[in-house]
Structures are given as C-alpha cells and as structure tokens.
Amino acid sequence: MHASLVHLTIDPAHAPAAAAALMNDILPEITSAPGFVAGYWLEPAEGRGFSIVLFDTEEQAVQSMAQTSSWSVPGVTIDDVEVRRVAVAIP
C-alpha cells in the first residue's frame, strides 16, 4: 500500500468554497480512482491543510495524485504532493 501526502495552503476567506469543492468535486474523483483504499483530510490549521490518501499500489497513487494539477479551487494552493510506501498499517 502507498500513501499520497498532500500539503496545501488555504486562504481563510475562501475556506467555505474550498470545503464545498472538496466535498462536491475532488472527493468523488479521488474515491473513484483505481486502487483507492482510504483517505483522511485534516482540518486546516492557520491556513495549512493536509491529507493522506491511501492506494493499493505506488503507480495508482502517483497516477491519481498527478491529477491534482488540474484541480482549480479559488484560494487553495497545492504546495507539495509526495508518495510514500506505507510501512505499517493498523486498522
């Protein structure tokens, strides 16, 4: 299993619109991606957001996260996306 770690900056003035875009546009796309296992989107703190999205394989994680460049949400900047192998998972 592999995790995509996404760091982003959210302009607080756009937070409601960003949350709506996440729920209505981005989550359906991610959760229907091949190999999607689970996802965790942490509440923003001081304008910084973070998510962890799990996929079956590294290739699926890379492919799905490569699409982040096409996401356009006003007030949201994707700062970094990295893919790492999950060393230990405890349900």
GROMACS elastic network, one bead per residue, 0.5 to 0.9 nm:
[ bonds ]
;  ai    aj funct       b0    kb
    1    37     6  0.86045   500
    1    54     6  0.68920   500
    1    55     6  0.57959   500
    1    57     6  0.54061   500
    1    58     6  0.71552   500
    1    84     6  0.88702   500
    1    85     6  0.61819   500
    1    86     6  0.56392   500
    1    87     6  0.84035   500
    1    89     6  0.89583   500
    2    53     6  0.83534   500
    2    54     6  0.57448   500
    2    55     6  0.53736   500
    2    56     6  0.62631   500
    2    57     6  0.57216   500
    2    58     6  0.53627   500
    2    59     6  0.88237   500
    2    60     6  0.85233   500
    2    61     6  0.65472   500
    2    83     6  0.66867   500
    2    84     6  0.55854   500
    2    86     6  0.52077   500
    2    87     6  0.87668   500
    3    52     6  0.62733   500
    3    53     6  0.54453   500
    3    55     6  0.62750   500
    3    56     6  0.88167   500
    3    57     6  0.88952   500
    3    58     6  0.79843   500
    3    61     6  0.68393   500
    3    82     6  0.81756   500
    3    83     6  0.55517   500
    3    84     6  0.53430   500
    3    85     6  0.61979   500
    3    86     6  0.62331   500
    4    51     6  0.79230   500
    4    52     6  0.56794   500
    4    53     6  0.50780   500
    4    54     6  0.63728   500
    4    55     6  0.79317   500
    4    58     6  0.89770   500
    4    61     6  0.61390   500
    4    62     6  0.76985   500
    4    64     6  0.89816   500
    4    65     6  0.70787   500
    4    81     6  0.66929   500
    4    82     6  0.56423   500
    4    84     6  0.65649   500
    4    85     6  0.89325   500
    5    50     6  0.73029   500
    5    51     6  0.58815   500
    5    53     6  0.66964   500
    5    54     6  0.89786   500
    5    80     6  0.79264   500
    5    81     6  0.55673   500
    5    82     6  0.52717   500
    5    83     6  0.62243   500
    5    84     6  0.78214   500
    6    49     6  0.80263   500
    6    50     6  0.55650   500
    6    51     6  0.51869   500
    6    52     6  0.65478   500
    6    53     6  0.82085   500
    6    65     6  0.86834   500
    6    78     6  0.73336   500
    6    79     6  0.77218   500
    6    80     6  0.58793   500
    6    82     6  0.67675   500
    6    83     6  0.89145   500
    7    48     6  0.73515   500
    7    49     6  0.58808   500
    7    51     6  0.68748   500
    7    77     6  0.88004   500
    7    78     6  0.62118   500
    7    79     6  0.54915   500
    7    80     6  0.51602   500
    7    81     6  0.64375   500
    7    82     6  0.88994   500
    8    47     6  0.83715   500
    8    48     6  0.58015   500
    8    50     6  0.62802   500
    8    51     6  0.87229   500
    8    76     6  0.68848   500
    8    77     6  0.55318   500
    8    80     6  0.69129   500
    8    81     6  0.88516   500
    9    44     6  0.85300   500
    9    46     6  0.89503   500
    9    47     6  0.56016   500
    9    49     6  0.59539   500
    9    50     6  0.88121   500
    9    75     6  0.80286   500
    9    76     6  0.57075   500
    9    77     6  0.51599   500
    9    78     6  0.64884   500
    9    79     6  0.67994   500
   10    13     6  0.84335   500
   10    14     6  0.71770   500
   10    15     6  0.65719   500
   10    18     6  0.77609   500
   10    44     6  0.76126   500
   10    46     6  0.86488   500
   10    48     6  0.59948   500
   10    49     6  0.67595   500
   10    74     6  0.89233   500
   10    75     6  0.57507   500
   10    77     6  0.66020   500
   10    78     6  0.88174   500
   11    14     6  0.54320   500
   11    15     6  0.64109   500
   11    18     6  0.89400   500
   11    47     6  0.60067   500
   11    48     6  0.87101   500
   11    74     6  0.85663   500
   11    76     6  0.64053   500
   11    77     6  0.86632   500
   12    16     6  0.82621   500
   12    46     6  0.83476   500
   12    47     6  0.61492   500
   12    75     6  0.79467   500
   13    16     6  0.77985   500
   13    17     6  0.87951   500
   13    75     6  0.76651   500
   14    17     6  0.54447   500
   14    18     6  0.60326   500
   14    19     6  0.86449   500
   14    73     6  0.89752   500
   14    74     6  0.67857   500
   14    75     6  0.53739   500
   14    76     6  0.78285   500
   15    19     6  0.60560   500
   15    20     6  0.85850   500
   15    44     6  0.89828   500
   15    47     6  0.88170   500
   15    75     6  0.76460   500
   15    76     6  0.84682   500
   16    19     6  0.51509   500
   16    20     6  0.62730   500
   16    21     6  0.87089   500
   17    20     6  0.50597   500
   17    21     6  0.61687   500
   17    22     6  0.85774   500
   17    73     6  0.79525   500
   17    74     6  0.76488   500
   17    75     6  0.85738   500
   18    21     6  0.50933   500
   18    22     6  0.61362   500
   18    23     6  0.86799   500
   18    73     6  0.62199   500
   18    74     6  0.70647   500
   18    75     6  0.73148   500
   18    76     6  0.69568   500
   19    22     6  0.50505   500
   19    23     6  0.62434   500
   19    24     6  0.85551   500
   20    23     6  0.51962   500
   20    24     6  0.58998   500
   20    25     6  0.79670   500
   21    24     6  0.52246   500
   21    25     6  0.52399   500
   21    26     6  0.64265   500
   21    27     6  0.85196   500
   21    73     6  0.68393   500
   22    25     6  0.57485   500
   22    27     6  0.57543   500
   22    28     6  0.86500   500
   22    73     6  0.86935   500
   23    26     6  0.64292   500
   23    27     6  0.55591   500
   23    28     6  0.75117   500
   24    27     6  0.67274   500
   24    28     6  0.68948   500
   25    28     6  0.60118   500
   25    29     6  0.66825   500
   25    71     6  0.89925   500
   26    29     6  0.52504   500
   26    30     6  0.62228   500
   26    31     6  0.86155   500
   26    71     6  0.77021   500
   27    30     6  0.51019   500
   27    31     6  0.58770   500
   27    32     6  0.83535   500
   28    31     6  0.53306   500
   28    32     6  0.61001   500
   28    33     6  0.86376   500
   29    32     6  0.54572   500
   29    33     6  0.63624   500
   29    64     6  0.89123   500
   30    33     6  0.52161   500
   30    34     6  0.87505   500
   30    36     6  0.72610   500
   30    39     6  0.87234   500
   30    53     6  0.85444   500
   30    64     6  0.70191   500
   30    65     6  0.85788   500
   31    34     6  0.83531   500
   31    35     6  0.89655   500
   31    36     6  0.59113   500
   31    37     6  0.80495   500
   31    38     6  0.77817   500
   31    39     6  0.80610   500
   32    35     6  0.85246   500
   32    36     6  0.69665   500
   33    36     6  0.57199   500
   33    55     6  0.89352   500
   33    60     6  0.80075   500
   33    64     6  0.65400   500
   34    55     6  0.80470   500
   34    56     6  0.85192   500
   34    60     6  0.64486   500
   34    61     6  0.88812   500
   34    64     6  0.80558   500
   35    54     6  0.83244   500
   35    55     6  0.50148   500
   35    57     6  0.68639   500
   35    60     6  0.59802   500
   35    61     6  0.78315   500
   36    39     6  0.81672   500
   36    53     6  0.77519   500
   36    54     6  0.61800   500
   36    56     6  0.66091   500
   36    60     6  0.78952   500
   36    61     6  0.80725   500
   36    64     6  0.88918   500
   37    53     6  0.77213   500
   37    54     6  0.52449   500
   37    55     6  0.51031   500
   37    56     6  0.65450   500
   38    52     6  0.83940   500
   38    53     6  0.59710   500
   38    54     6  0.51614   500
   38    55     6  0.72615   500
   39    51     6  0.72964   500
   39    52     6  0.57056   500
   39    54     6  0.59658   500
   39    55     6  0.89425   500
   40    50     6  0.85244   500
   40    51     6  0.54721   500
   40    52     6  0.51324   500
   40    53     6  0.62333   500
   40    54     6  0.86552   500
   41    44     6  0.87973   500
   41    49     6  0.79138   500
   41    50     6  0.62682   500
   41    52     6  0.65632   500
   41    53     6  0.82380   500
   42    45     6  0.87293   500
   42    49     6  0.65591   500
   42    50     6  0.55860   500
   42    51     6  0.58632   500
   42    52     6  0.84307   500
   43    48     6  0.86720   500
   43    49     6  0.66205   500
   43    50     6  0.76941   500
   44    47     6  0.58835   500
   44    48     6  0.52029   500
   44    50     6  0.71320   500
   45    48     6  0.53013   500
   45    49     6  0.66997   500
   46    49     6  0.85766   500
   53    61     6  0.80645   500
   54    57     6  0.87996   500
   54    61     6  0.73240   500
   54    86     6  0.85170   500
   55    58     6  0.72294   500
   55    59     6  0.88117   500
   55    60     6  0.62860   500
   55    61     6  0.55070   500
   56    59     6  0.86674   500
   56    60     6  0.69486   500
   56    61     6  0.77467   500
   57    60     6  0.52978   500
   57    61     6  0.63928   500
   57    62     6  0.87344   500
   57    85     6  0.86292   500
   58    61     6  0.50961   500
   58    62     6  0.61192   500
   58    63     6  0.85270   500
   58    83     6  0.72807   500
   58    84     6  0.77749   500
   58    85     6  0.72652   500
   59    62     6  0.51586   500
   59    63     6  0.60326   500
   59    64     6  0.85203   500
   60    63     6  0.51207   500
   60    64     6  0.60223   500
   60    65     6  0.84421   500
   61    64     6  0.53094   500
   61    65     6  0.60459   500
   61    66     6  0.84138   500
   61    83     6  0.67916   500
   62    65     6  0.52769   500
   62    66     6  0.59496   500
   62    67     6  0.89412   500
   62    82     6  0.84561   500
   62    83     6  0.67584   500
   63    66     6  0.52038   500
   63    67     6  0.70734   500
   64    67     6  0.57139   500
   64    68     6  0.77140   500
   65    68     6  0.54085   500
   65    69     6  0.82734   500
   65    81     6  0.73081   500
   65    82     6  0.85713   500
   65    83     6  0.85872   500
   66    69     6  0.65393   500
   66    70     6  0.84238   500
   66    81     6  0.87796   500
   67    70     6  0.55264   500
   67    71     6  0.71502   500
   68    71     6  0.52632   500
   68    72     6  0.85429   500
   68    78     6  0.78687   500
   68    81     6  0.86244   500
   69    72     6  0.77955   500
   69    78     6  0.81810   500
   72    76     6  0.78288   500
   72    77     6  0.86977   500
   73    76     6  0.55685   500
   73    77     6  0.80141   500
   74    77     6  0.83878   500
   78    81     6  0.76190   500
   84    87     6  0.87926   500
   86    89     6  0.68933   500
